[in-house]
């Protein structure tokens, strides 16, 4: 009996396809710590309260998905899509949200201390009541984002777009970094920015503050304050 000879090219094809098949199968796995949902479609699902601590969620599509109260501690969500999804009340300390697309995402009450939102699309996102101590929003798009009553101690907004973002009623102690941030009509009424770093007079002149806004030493109150209601 002749031995079956398999062409080397076919062997290579099988070997190349195997990891891909194994990876696709992980999309069907249930939510669990350390889960690998890379590149998976998780649109419009009810995943509230799920434990995804340390999960690999790179490029995962969570459009319209409910992740309220989920555990996303140290999860990697780089390049994930979170358009109109909800992470309200979730725990996401140390999580990587860099380069996410999260237009109108609800982050209300989230705990995302030391999390990274670098280079993320966060227009009209809701961060009201969020705990963002030590988080980085470097180069993030935050047009009309809402930070009402958010904790921003040590938060970095370097080179972020904060046009029309609402920072009123935020709380923080110590420095908060605005170096290079675009602050066109950013609402800072009543905010104490006396210890803020990176602020230039040109940035402040574009913002919306009032008589109760406190600026760093050496800066003057813009003639255009207070702004008209938006």
Order of alpha helices (4+ residues) and beta strands (2+ residues): alpha-alpha
